[in-house]
Amino acid sequence: MNFTDIEDKAIQEAERQKTTVLRITEKNIRIFLNEMNLLRMKPPEFLPRASECIHETAAIIQVLLKKQYAYRYRGNVYFDPLRFRGFGKLYGLDMSEWPVKKRRFHKDTYPGIQWNLGDFILWHGHKEGDRYFWDTQIGRGRPSWNVQDAGIVSKYFDETLSLYCGGIDNLFRHHDYSLAIIESVRPYQMARFWLHCHHLFVNGQKMSKSRRKIIYSDSLRKYGYSMSEIRFFLIYGHYRERLDYSGRGMKSAVERLRKFRAAVRKFGELPHRKSSPEKQISRRLKKVFTEHMDNNLRVRDAFDGLYGIITNTSISDLNTGEASGVVKTLREIDQVLQVIF
């Protein structure tokens, strides 16, 4: 998981607050990692910052310049999408609509979900008064946001990636940019699978600080919800579907989890004896969970399948060994869900 710790918006915010980009980004990273821990998210082995991979990024741009996928213009470096065969293939962009007239986009990011039909920036050449820059093999400056992923990937991986993930908004511009950059310098595809999650909404509107439409976990905890219950609400659905927070929706999801936990506790209240978990009910639990999770991570269907089996099983029909096996199986499953126990 990479952190973008140097880009246009961060620099602008640092200037507004009269501080440094480092102070802002490090604070945000600490908060983010703490929230990951509270939500029982497994941290990746590597958490590189873009600023740690500047020279790897510059090396990629150097290759792009040599192969003429990129070019210099007024001190900056731009990528020409028309030079890359199949540009926009991840999104499914219709390149027949590409304008004939040359256009360049200079910012790291642009608002909205639409395409910038033109050349995108790779390198911000140093200008007088710039506070953030590096001296590299391609000159003084800093990498744009769109090339940073490629630089970070090249530092840690020299192979096709199994999965590449991001928000649904990354399907517009960003991930096709990353793909074109890497596949222009490597003779193989960037990733085998791309997973794009949809946004979290609040009462039908996208989360936004400017619109004051944002919910923090601290606020939900004050309402009596635990972090594992908040986690359950966030994962109880499908990552490709929009998730809409409302008080009623949160309450409904949490009540379902609490009922499930209560049912599971009854299995655990019987005296435990050593037993193989491969009894019939345990096999059914594993089967329903695995089938739905293997079907593009359908967490809701997987959990509902577990819920149906557990709530429709009479504990009086089980011996203590079988009940113990059920609990053992659910603990194995909860290594993924992290919400049952």
C-alpha positions in Angstrom: 0.0 0.0 0.0 1.5 3.3 -1.1 1.1 6.7 0.3 1.0 9.8 -1.9 3.0 12.2 0.3 3.9 14.8 -2.3 1.5 16.3 -4.8 -0.3 19.5 -5.8 -3.1 19.5 -3.2 -0.7 18.6 -0.3 1.6 21.5 -1.2 -1.3 23.9 -1.5 -2.6 22.8 1.9 0.8 23.1 3.5 1.1 26.7 2.2 -2.4 27.5 3.5 -1.6 26.2 7.0 1.9 27.7 6.9 3.5 24.4 7.6 5.3 21.7 5.6 4.0 18.9 3.5 5.9 16.4 5.6 4.0 17.5 8.8 0.6 17.2 7.1 1.2 13.9 5.4 2.8 12.2 8.4 -0.1 13.3 10.7 -2.6 11.9 8.2 -0.7 8.7 7.8 -0.6 8.1 11.6 -4.4 8.7 11.8 -5.0 6.4 8.9 -2.9 3.6 10.3 -4.5 3.9 13.7 -7.9 3.6 12.0 -6.7 0.5 10.1 -5.7 -1.0 13.4 -9.0 -0.2 15.1 -10.9 -1.7 12.2 -8.8 -4.9 12.4 -7.3 -4.4 8.9 -4.2 -6.4 8.3 -1.4 -4.0 7.4 0.7 -4.7 4.3 4.3 -5.6 4.7 5.4 -2.5 2.9 3.9 1.0 3.3 6.2 3.1 1.0 5.8 6.8 0.5 6.1 8.3 -3.0 8.9 10.6 -1.7 11.0 7.5 -1.0 10.9 6.4 -4.7 11.8 9.6 -6.5 14.8 8.2 -8.3 13.0 5.0 -9.4 10.2 7.2 -10.8 12.7 9.4 -12.6 14.4 6.4 -14.1 11.0 5.3 -15.6 10.5 8.8 -17.0 14.0 8.6 -18.5 13.1 5.4 -20.3 9.7 6.9 -21.5 11.6 9.8 -22.9 14.1 7.6 -24.7 11.3 5.5 -26.2 9.4 8.7 -27.1 6.3 7.8 -25.2 7.0 11.0 -23.3 8.4 14.4 -24.2 9.6 17.7 -22.6 7.6 20.9 -22.8 8.5 24.1 -21.0 10.5 22.3 -18.3 7.8 19.6 -17.6 7.6 16.1 -19.0 4.3 14.8 -20.5 3.1 11.4 -21.6 1.5 11.1 -25.1 -1.3 8.5 -24.8 -1.5 8.2 -28.6 2.0 6.7 -28.6 0.8 3.8 -26.4 -1.2 1.1 -28.3 -4.4 0.2 -26.5 -4.5 3.3 -24.2 -7.6 3.3 -22.1 -8.2 -0.4 -22.4 -8.8 -0.8 -18.7 -11.7 1.7 -18.7 -12.8 0.9 -22.2 -12.0 4.4 -23.6 -13.1 5.1 -27.2 -9.9 6.5 -28.7 -11.7 7.5 -31.8 -13.0 10.5 -29.8 -9.5 11.7 -29.0 -9.0 15.3 -30.2 -6.7 16.0 -33.1 -5.5 19.2 -31.5 -2.7 18.8 -29.0 -3.8 19.4 -25.4 -1.8 19.1 -22.2 -3.0 18.7 -18.6 -0.6 20.2 -16.1 -2.2 19.3 -12.7 -1.7 16.2 -10.6 -5.4 15.7 -10.3 -8.6 17.2 -11.7 -12.1 17.2 -10.0 -15.0 15.2 -11.2 -15.2 11.8 -12.9 -14.5 12.4 -16.6 -11.6 12.0 -19.0 -8.9 14.6 -19.8 -8.5 13.9 -23.5 -4.9 15.0 -23.9 -1.3 14.5 -22.7 -0.9 14.1 -18.9 2.0 15.4 -16.9 4.7 13.0 -15.5 7.3 15.5 -14.1 6.9 19.0 -12.7 10.1 20.8 -13.7 11.6 23.0 -11.0 10.5 26.7 -11.1 11.8 29.6 -9.2 10.2 29.6 -5.7 9.4 25.9 -5.6 9.9 24.5 -2.1 9.7 20.8 -3.0 12.0 19.3 -5.6 14.7 16.7 -6.1 17.8 16.6 -8.2 17.6 13.5 -10.5 19.0 12.0 -13.7 16.2 13.8 -15.6 16.8 17.1 -13.9 15.4 19.0 -10.9 11.7 18.8 -10.1 9.2 16.4 -8.6 7.1 13.5 -10.1 3.4 14.0 -10.8 0.8 11.8 -9.0 0.1 9.7 -12.1 3.6 8.3 -12.3 4.2 7.8 -8.6 2.5 4.3 -8.5 4.7 3.1 -11.4 7.8 4.3 -9.5 6.8 2.6 -6.3 5.8 -0.7 -8.0 9.2 -0.8 -9.9 11.0 -0.5 -6.6 9.3 -3.5 -5.0 8.1 -5.7 -7.9 9.6 -7.0 -11.1 6.7 -9.1 -12.2 3.0 -9.0 -13.2 1.0 -8.1 -10.1 -1.8 -10.5 -9.0 -4.2 -7.8 -7.9 -4.3 -4.0 -8.2 -6.9 -2.2 -6.2 -8.4 1.3 -5.9 -11.5 3.4 -5.8 -14.0 3.5 -8.7 -12.8 7.1 -9.5 -9.3 5.6 -10.3 -10.9 4.0 -13.4 -11.1 7.5 -14.9 -7.6 8.7 -15.9 -5.4 7.3 -13.1 -5.2 3.6 -13.5 -5.0 3.6 -17.2 -2.2 6.2 -16.9 -0.4 3.8 -14.5 -0.9 0.9 -16.8 0.3 2.7 -19.9 3.4 3.9 -18.1 4.5 0.6 -16.7 3.6 -1.4 -19.8 5.6 1.1 -21.9 8.8 0.1 -20.1 8.1 -3.6 -19.3 7.4 -6.4 -21.8 4.4 -7.8 -19.8 1.1 -6.7 -18.3 1.0 -4.7 -15.2 -1.7 -6.7 -13.3 -3.8 -9.8 -13.8 -6.9 -8.4 -12.0 -8.1 -4.9 -11.2 -10.5 -4.4 -8.3 -12.3 -1.0 -8.0 -14.4 -0.3 -5.0 -17.3 2.1 -5.0 -17.7 5.1 -2.8 -19.2 5.5 0.7 -22.2 7.8 0.7 -24.0 9.4 3.6 -27.8 9.6 3.3 -27.6 9.4 -0.5 -24.7 11.9 -0.9 -21.0 11.2 -1.4 -18.9 11.8 1.7 -17.5 15.3 1.5 -15.8 17.7 4.0 -16.8 20.7 2.0 -20.5 19.7 2.1 -20.2 18.6 5.7 -21.3 15.2 4.7 -18.9 13.0 6.6 -19.1 10.5 9.4 -16.1 9.7 11.6 -15.7 6.4 13.5 -15.4 8.4 16.8 -19.0 9.7 16.3 -20.3 6.2 15.7 -18.6 4.9 18.8 -20.4 7.6 20.8 -23.6 6.1 19.5 -22.7 2.8 21.1 -21.2 1.0 18.2 -18.0 -1.0 18.5 -15.2 -0.8 15.9 -15.9 -4.4 14.9 -19.6 -3.4 14.3 -18.4 -0.5 12.2 -16.2 -2.8 10.3 -19.1 -5.2 9.7 -21.2 -2.4 8.3 -18.4 -1.4 5.9 -17.8 -4.9 4.6 -21.4 -6.2 4.6 -22.1 -5.7 0.9 -20.1 -5.9 -2.3 -17.1 -3.8 -2.9 -18.3 -2.8 -6.4 -21.6 -1.5 -5.1 -22.1 1.9 -3.6 -22.5 1.8 0.2 -24.9 4.3 1.6 -24.7 5.1 5.3 -27.8 6.0 7.3 -28.8 5.6 10.9 -31.4 3.0 10.0 -29.0 1.1 7.7 -26.3 1.1 10.3 -28.7 -0.1 13.0 -30.1 -2.9 10.8 -26.6 -4.2 9.9 -25.4 -4.2 13.5 -28.5 -5.9 14.8 -28.0 -8.7 12.3 -24.4 -9.1 13.5 -25.4 -9.1 17.2 -28.0 -11.8 16.6 -25.5 -13.9 14.8 -22.9 -13.5 17.6 -25.5 -14.4 20.2 -26.3 -17.6 18.3 -22.6 -18.5 18.0 -22.1 -17.9 21.8 -24.7 -20.7 22.5 -22.5 -23.1 20.6 -19.5 -22.1 22.7 -21.3 -22.4 26.0 -21.4 -26.2 25.7 -18.3 -27.9 27.4 -15.5 -28.1 24.8 -14.0 -31.4 23.8 -11.4 -32.1 21.3 -13.1 -32.8 18.0 -12.4 -32.6 14.3 -14.2 -29.6 12.7 -15.0 -31.8 9.6 -18.5 -32.6 10.8 -21.4 -32.0 8.5 -22.3 -28.6 9.8 -18.7 -27.4 9.8 -18.3 -28.6 6.2 -21.4 -26.7 5.2 -20.1 -23.5 6.9 -16.8 -23.7 5.0 -18.4 -24.5 1.7 -20.9 -21.6 1.8 -18.3 -19.2 2.9 -15.7 -20.2 0.4 -18.1 -20.4 -2.6 -19.3 -16.8 -2.1 -15.9 -15.3 -1.3 -14.4 -17.0 -4.3 -17.2 -15.4 -6.4 -15.6 -12.0 -6.5 -15.6 -11.4 -2.7 -19.4 -11.5 -2.1 -19.2 -10.9 1.7 -22.9 -10.3 2.2 -23.8 -13.6 0.6 -21.1 -15.4 2.5 -22.2 -13.9 5.9 -25.9 -14.5 5.1 -25.0 -18.1 4.3 -23.3 -18.6 7.7 -26.2 -16.8 9.4 -28.8 -19.1 7.9 -26.9 -22.3 8.9 -26.2 -21.2 12.4 -29.6 -19.8 13.2 -31.4 -22.8 11.8 -29.3 -25.4 13.6 -30.7 -26.8 16.9 -27.9 -27.0 19.4 -29.8 -29.8 21.1 -29.2 -32.0 18.1 -25.4 -31.7 18.4 -23.0 -33.3 20.8 -20.4 -31.2 22.5 -17.7 -32.2 20.1 -19.7 -31.1 17.1 -20.5 -27.8 18.7 -16.8 -27.3 19.5 -16.0 -28.0 15.9 -18.5 -25.4 14.7 -16.8 -22.8 16.9 -13.4 -23.8 15.7 -14.6 -23.5 12.0 -16.1 -20.1 12.7 -12.9 -18.9 14.3 -11.0 -19.9 11.1 -13.5 -18.0 9.0 -13.2 -15.0 11.3 -9.6 -14.7 10.4 -11.0 -13.1 7.3 -14.1 -11.4 8.5 -12.7 -10.2 11.9 -16.2 -9.5 13.3 -17.6 -12.7 14.9 -15.4 -13.1 18.0 
